[in-house]
């Protein structure tokens, strides 16, 4: 009976994906003419770690690519080969192949063997320029290692907890180390009680390889490796392993050998990544300069938790918030003096519940760098294809956003960035003729503003052409006129099928994309605004809520119903006077606000709800804004401000026009959350679907 290796797959998949992303970012930022040795070492370590993990789990296709890749990278970092732009392109292509192979092993499609063969041939060709071709390591085949003169003596220290994390794996690893040089175990505690290990190892193998092997078995946070000048160095390296797994051989044997006690144990929930063999050995963030810093960071631990468990926790906290609101509503009806202790306890419960909710919501928050990090590659490849010189700048990468929004905003941002490169940034010749630098700039910027996150995509290109957009709109039969504001004209580019491109290319020009961008952003309860100056550039601003789980809103009454209006969409509220309300064509109404006339949406008509009285002067006007457009929404009464837990109406009932979700109020009643974007962009015509 063999150990099921699949229980460790998910950890490898996540670690390998992170390493590929790190490797790509390093390659995109490297100076080809004067590469930073630390960057080269980090890129090499990423390839080396992926190869080790792929070998351990038997992913031969990834092992083959990464072995050829790391061999060439090793020559570059040692100064035996000069880094070139062609090499960087090949390394990026290899990363793409590895991503496809990784996705294939995750069951997310089939990789292209021809692409893998092509990138391997390219890497071998580059490696063969000025030296013998590099052979490919195949798991299971014997590999002969040539003697290496010189070497160093290392002092190695680490802790083993009581009972030992995996004594069989550690014993195998120590035997392997002993066979690779001259090793002295200065201190070896009893595994049953745990304790501090101290080793001296004189060997010709590298410190990185020692670290890579031990980090699989012990906690890297407590692992120290330094140079010990007191012991003579080894003179040559021993022969490599027969299976080709290198330092991962002891781990592999312990995992697949059922006789080895403790090997291949499943990973209990809640344990740290560094507690398990085959986990933290895949991390490559450590540099040679980190020898001392690693041991001082023992408290910086993290765990991986399935996102479904986090969502379940958030839902439970949401229910707790609703229950607390119900209790608060009930206790508010009691005599406060007679129940002073109860009132104080309810106040404390409210504060604790709010703190708990904020703490749990913070678990789902992620920096937008997770999205921004993919665009240096997009800009590089697309600029090359278009024959343009473009620099990408990112600002505010640490701005946090809900994980659900992070995943869904990636595609709209991709459309906007590609649009900036294709339509915004001019060719170098055109830019120089206009007195601009030949290299254009695209900037991604994120920041918090109020209760929202704003993400801007801006460029210093040609800007939008008002005349061309209007002409194209008239050609398509859209209701436009010369008196439209710039903001209204810019919004025309979001019409389905709208494009001003004169030539259709594989990048753009078919009139698809921008309408999808706006639709997707509205689906996230967000909005998009455009500012553009001819000849100077364009800025597109996306405004999103911090999370889709909770909402700061204003509760309003319409007849006997309660609605929630998101605070981020409210400009102002006021009680109208009869002189400020005008009728158009006998039915449509306008309200005058400081000289401007805004269309009025009567919410009771929109949802077919009987209102409390006929006099509009006794109600309230709420000025709402979305995508740069404003409308006045008429309601009967303002009830108060609340932080509400959003419930999906679509998954529990069906989609309702003008409604984005629902919540449960403190009295147990359901209140609908208004879809302000839908209400503002529509006319005041009563909705066909009722609530």
N, C-alpha and C positions, 0 to 999 in steps of 0.2 A: 504494500500500500504506500503510495507516494503522497507527499504533501501537496495540497491544492495551492498552486502559486497565484491563482487568480485573485485571492484575497488581498494581495499586495498591489495588484494592477492599478487601482484607482490612484493610489499615492504616487506611483511612477508617472501616470498620465498627467497629473496636475503639476508635479515637479518638472517634468520634461517640457511641458507647455510654458512654464515660467522661464525655464532656462533658454528656450528658443526665443522668447520675447526679449529677454535680456541680451542675448547674443545679437539679435537683429538691431536693437537700439545701439549697442556698442559699435557695430559695423557701420551704421549710418552716421555715427558721430566721430569716427576715427579720422585722423589726419593722415592721408595716404603718403604724403611726402615725408612726414616726421611722426610716425605712429608712436603713441604712448606705450611703453613696455607694459604698464599695468593693464591697459585696455587689451593688449594682445594676450597677456596671461589670462585675463578673465574670459576672453573669447575661447581660448584653448581649453580652459577648465570646464566651460559649459559643454563643449563638444565631448570632452573626455568623460564627464559625468553621465551624459546621455548615453554614450557608448557602454559604459559600465552597467548602467541600469538595464539597457536594452539587451545586453549579453546575458545578464542574470535571468531575465524573464524569457529568453529565447526568441527575441524579435530580431531575426537574422538580417532582415532587410535594413533596419535602422543601424544595426551593428556595422554592416558593410559600409554604408555611407559615412557614418561618423568616424570610422577608423581611417578611411582615406582623408577625410576632412581634418581630423586632429593631427595626422601625420604631416600634412602640408602646413597647418597652423604652427606645429611645433618647429618646423624649419624656419618659418617667418619670425617667430618670437625669439629664436636663438640667433637670428641674424644670418642664417645660411641661405635665405632667399629674401629678395626685396618685395615688399608689399606693393601691389599695383591695383589700378582700378578694375582691371579684368579679374583679378583675384577676388576683390570685394564683391563684384557681381556674381562670381561663381559661389562664394560663400553664402550670399543671400539666396541664390537659387537652391543651394543645398538645404538651407533652412526651410524653404518652401516645400521641398521634397519630403523632408523629415516631418513637417506639419501634416502633410497628406498621409504619410505612413502612420503617424501617430493617430490620426483620425480613423484610419482603416482599422487599427487594432482596437479602437474604442467602439467599432461597429458603426461609424459615421461615414460610410462610403468606401470605395476601393481606390487605393493609390495607383498611379500610372507607372508600371514597371519601366516603360520606355523613358520617362522623365528621370527616373532614378539612374538608369543606365547611362543616360546622356550626361547627367551632372557628375557621375563617377568618372566617366571618360574625360570630362573637362578638368576635373581635379587632378587626375593622374597625369594628364598632359601638362598642366601647370607645374606639377611636382617634378616632371621629367625634364623640364627646361634647365639644363646645366647639371643634372644629376641623374642617377639611375631611377627608373620608375618605382613607385612605392607599392609594395605588395598588399593585397587585401587580406585581413585576418578573418578566418572563418571559424566559428565556434566548433570545437571538437577536433580541429586539426593541430598538429604539433607545430610549434614555432621555435626556431632557434635564435637565441640572443647572443650577439657578439660580446666578448669581454669588454667592460668599460673600466678604464683606469681611473684612479682617484676616488673620491667619495668623501663623506663626512660622518661624524658621530653625533647622534641626536640624543638629547635627554627628553624622555616622554613621561608625562604624568596624566593620570585620569582617575576618576572615582568609579567604583562599582557598588551600586546599592545593595542592601541586605538581600540575600536570596539570589542575587545576580540577575541581570536582565535576560541574558541568554548565555550561560556558562559554556555550553558546547561550542557555540559559534566563536566565543572569545578564545577558548583553548585552541581551536583550529587556527584562528588568526595568529595567535602568538607563535604557534609552531611554524606557520608560514613565514612570519617575520624572522624567526630564528634561522630559517633556511636561506635567507636572503642577505646574510652578512654575519656579524658576530654580535649576539644579543646577550645582555646580562640583566636578569630580573632582580633589581635591587630590593624591591619591596613587593610581596605578593600576598595579599590578605586571603583569608578563607572566604570563598565565594558565598558560603551560607550566612556569614555575618557582614559581608561587604567590607569596603575599606578603600584605601588609597594605593594605587599601583604606581610604581616608579620603575622605568626601564631605561637601559642604555643600549642603543643600537648603532653599531658601526656598519655602514652600508654605502653602496654606490647609487642606490635608488633615491628618488627625490623626496623632499619633505612633503610635497603635494600628494604624492602617491601614498605615503604613510598616513597622512591626514585623511585621505579619501577612504582608506581601508578601515581605520579605527572609528571614523565618524559613523560608519554603518552600525557599529555595535554599542558604543558608549555615547553619552550625552556630549555633543560637541562643545556645549557651553562650558564644560569643565575639563576640556582636553587641552593640554599644553604641550607644545613641541618646540624645543630650542636647540641650539648648537652646544655640544659638550666637547670642549677642546681637550679634555683630560684623557680621552681614549683614542688610540690611533684609528684612522679611517680604514674602511675596507678597500681592498685593492681591485676587486672586480665584482660584477654583479652575477648572481647565479642564473642558471637557465630558467626560462619562463615556464609557466604552467603548460601542461600537455593539452588542456582544454581551451586555452586562449582567453580565459576569463580574467587573467591577471590577479590583482588583489581581491577581486570579487569571488575568486574560487572558493575560499573557506566558507563564505556566506552561502554561496550556491550549493555546496555540498551539504551544509547543515540544513538548508531548507528542503532539499529533495531527499535527504536520507532520514527515513522515519525512525532509525535507531538513535539518532542524536536527540537527547532530551532537551525540551524547550525550544527546538527549532520549529519554524513554521507555525508558531502559535498565532491564532487570529487576534486581531487588534481590538482590545476592549474599547468601548465608547468612553470618550473623555480623556484617554491617555495622550500625552504630548507626542508630537511627531518624533522628537529626538529620543523617545523611549524605545523605539522599534528598530530592529535591523532592517536595512533596505529602505530607510526613509531619509534621514538627514544626510546620508552619504551622497544624495543627489544634489544637495545644495552646493553652490559654487561661489557664494558671495564673499568668501574669505580671501584675503590677500596675505602676502608674506608679512606685511607690516601689521597684521592683526594679531600677532602671537600673544601679546599681553592683553589687548583689548577684549579678546574673546572671553577670558576667564572672569573679567570684571562685569560681564553682562549676563550673569546667571539668572537674574530675575526676569529678563525679557523673553518670556515664553508665550506660545500661542497654541491654539488647537484648531483642528479642522472640524467643522460641524456641517452636516448636510443642511442645505438651504431650506428644505421642507420642515426641518425641526425648528429653524429660526422663525419661519412663517407661522408655524403652529403656536410658538411662544408669543408672537406678536398678536395673533388672533385671541389668545387667552387673555393677554393684557388688555386688549380692546374690550373684551367682555367684562373684565374687571372694572375698567373705566366707566362703562355703561351702568354696571351695578352700583358703583360708588355714586354716580350722578342720581340714580333712582333713590338711594338712601338719603342723599343730601336733600332731594326734593321733599321726601317724606318728613325728615326731621325739621325742615324749615317751617312746617305747619304747626309744630309743637310749641309750647310755651318755652321761650329761650331762657327765661330766668329760672323756671322750674327744672329745666333740663340743661343747665349750664355745662355740666361735665360731659354730657352726650354731645353738645354742640362743639366743645373744644376737641373732643375725640374725632368728630367728623371733619373738623378743619385739618387736623393732623393727618387723617386718612386721605383727604383730598390732596394734600401736599405730597405725601408719600406715593400716592398713586400717580401723580403727575411726574414725579422724579423717576419712578419705575418705568413709566411709559417712555420717557425721553431716553433712559438708559437702554431699554430694549430696542427702540428705534435706531439708536446709534450703532447697534450691531450690524444692521443692514446698510449703513452708510459706507460708501466707497469713494475714494478720490477720483476725479474725472481723468486723472492720468491713465487709468485703465483704458479709456477711450482715446485720449490724445496720443498715447504711445504708438498707435497703429498708423498714424498719419505721416510721420517722416518717410516711411517706405512708400506710401501712396503718392506723396508729393514728388519724391525722387524719381519713381518709375514713370509717372504721368508727365512730369516736366521733360524727361528725356524723350518720351514718345512725341511730345508736342514741339520739341526743339526750343524749349524755353529755359531760362535760368531763373529758378525760384528758390527762395529761402523760407523755411517754415519756422515761425516763432511761436512758442507756447507760453502763456502767462496764467498763473493761478491753477496749476495742475493739482495742488493739494485741496482744492475746493471739493467738498463732499456732497454726494447725491445718493439717493436711494438706489440699491443694487438693481431693482426692477427698471428704474429709469435709465441707469447707466447702460443696460443691455439694449434698451429700445431706442436710445438716442443715437447710437452708433451709425445706423443706416442713414437717417436724415443728415447727420454731420458729413458723412461720406459724400452725399450728393452735393452739399453746399461747397465742400472743399474742391471737388472735381469741377464744379461750375465756376468757382473763382479762378482756377488754373486755365480752364478752356476759354471762358468768355471774359474774365476780368483781366488777368495778367497779359500784357502784350508781348510780342516777340522782342528779343534784344534790340534789333535794328529799329523797330518802331519806338521803343522806349528811349533809346539814345537820341533819335530824331526829335522827340518831345522834350528833351532835356532831363530825362530821368536816368537813374542808374540802369545798366543793362539787366541786372538781376532784380526781379520783382520780389515782393514779400507777401506772404499769407500769414496772418496771425490768428491763432486760436486762443481765446481768453475766457476764463470762467471766474465768476465772483458771486458772492451772496448779496442780495439786495432785498431788504425787508424779509418776508417769509418765502422768498423765491430764490432760485439759482438762475443766473443769466449766463448764457454761453454765446460768445460772439465769434463770428467768422468774418474777418475783414481782409481786404487786399488793397494794394496801392496801384491798382490797374486803371483801366479806361473809364470805369463807372458805367452806369446804365444810360442808355440812349433813349430819352423821353420820346422824341419824335418817331423813332423806329418802333417803339413799343405801341404807341398810339396808332400808327399806320397799320401795324400788324393786327391790332385789336379791331380796327374798322374793317379790315379785309376779312376777318373772321365773323363779322356781324355782331360784335359785342357793343353794348350800350355805353359809348364813351363820347367825350367832348373835350375841346381844348381848355375848358375852364377847370378841369379836374386838378386837384392838388398833386404834388409829386408823390406823396404817400399813397394816394389812390391809384396813380399810374403804376407805381412799383408793384402794388398788389396784383396787377394783371398778370405778372409772370407766373403766378401760382394757378392760373386757369388751366384746366386739363387740356393737354395737347398744344399749349402755347409755347412757341419758340421763335426767336428772332434770328437764329443761326442761318447763315446763307448756305452752308455746306453741312450735310449730315455725315458725321464720322462715327467711329466706334466708341467715342467718348461722350458725345452729346449731339443735340440737334434734332432729335425726333419729338421733342415736346413732352417727354415723359420724365418724371423725376421730381420736379418742383411742386407739382400738385400733390404728389405722394408725400413729399416732405411736410407740407402744410397739414395734410390730413392726419399724418402720424403724430405730429406735434399736438394737434387739437385732441387726438385720442389720449394723450398724456396730460390733458387739462392744461396745456401750455399755449403759448402764442408766439408769433414770429413777426418781427418788425424790420423794415429795410430803410437804410439811409444811404444815399449815394450822391456823389458830386462828380460831374462829368470831367474826366481827365485826371481825377485825384483818387478815385477808388470807391468801393462799396463795402458797407458793413451790414451784416444780417445778424440780428439779435434774437436769440431764442430764450424765452422766459418759461421756466418750469417750476412746479411746486417742489419742495424739498423731498417729499415722499408722497406716495399714493395711498398711504394707510391712514393718515390723520390730516385734519384740515382745520384751520382757523377760519371761522365763518360768522356771519351775521344772520341770526334767525329773524324771519319776517312772517307776518300773518297775511294770508289772502283768503278772505271768507273764513271758513272754519278749518283751513289747512295751514300747515307750517312748512316753510321752505328755508333752506340754508343757502346764503350767497357767499362765495369765497371772498375773503377780505382783500386778497391781492387784486381783485378785479374792480373794486369799488373806488370811485374817484371822490364822490361826495354824496351826502343825503340832505334833502331839504323838503319843506312843506310848500307845495306850489300855491300861488294865488291865481284867481280866475283870470286876471289880465295877462298872465304869462302863458296861458294855454290857448293855442290856436288850432282850429280844425281845417283840414285840407280835403277837398272833394267830399265834404260832408261826413266822412268817417275817420280817416287817419288824423292823428293828433300830433302836434309839435309843442314843445315847451321851450320858452325863451330862458336862456341861462347866460347872463352877462353879455347880451347882444347876439349870441348865437342861438339858432333854433335846432333842437335835437329831436329826432323821431321818438315817440313815446310807445313803449310796449306795455299794454295793460295786462298784467299777469293773470288776472281773473278771466279775461277773454282768451288769453293764450291757452289756458288749461281748462276752460269751460267751467269755472267755479263761480257760483253766485257770490257777489260781493256784499259787504255789510250795508252800504248806503250809496246813493247815486252821486253824492257830491265829491268831486275829485279834490276839492280844496281841503278836505278832511283827511286825505291820505298822505302818503310819502312818496317822493320821487327819489330813486337811487340811480345816480349816473354810473354806468358800467362801461368799461373799456376793454376791447380785445382787438389785437392786430392793428392798433392805431385808430380804430373806429369807436365812436361813442354812441350810446343810446340811453334814454331815460326809461327806467322800468318802474311802473307804478304799482305800489303795494298798499295794503290797508294800514299796516302798523309795523313798527320795529319792536322786536321782542328782547333782543340782547345778543351779546357776543359769546361764542362758545368755541371750544376745541372739540371737534367731533370725530368719531371713528367712522371711516368710510366703509360702507358695505356695497358690494356690487349688485346693482339692480338687474343687470342683464343676466347674470348667472342664477339669480334667485327668482326672477319673474320674466321680464323681456325688456327690450330696449324701448325707451320712451323719449320722444322728441323733446329737446330742451332740458333733459335731466341727465346728469352724469353719474349719479349714484344715490345712495340713501344712508340715513343714520338713525339710530334710536335715541330719542331724547330722554331726559331724566324722568318724565312722567310715563315712559314706556311707549309713547306714540312714535310712529315712523315719520320722519321728515325727509323730504326729497331735496337733493343738492342740485342746484341749478347748473346747467351747462351754459355758462355765460357766453362762450365763443359762438355756440349755435344760436342763441337768442339774439346776440348782437348782429350777426351776419344775415339773419333772416329778417323779413318784414314783420310787422305787427299782426300779420294774418293769423287767425286762430289756428292752433295746431290740430292736425287731423287725428293724432293719437292722444287720447286723454290719459290722465294719471289715475 
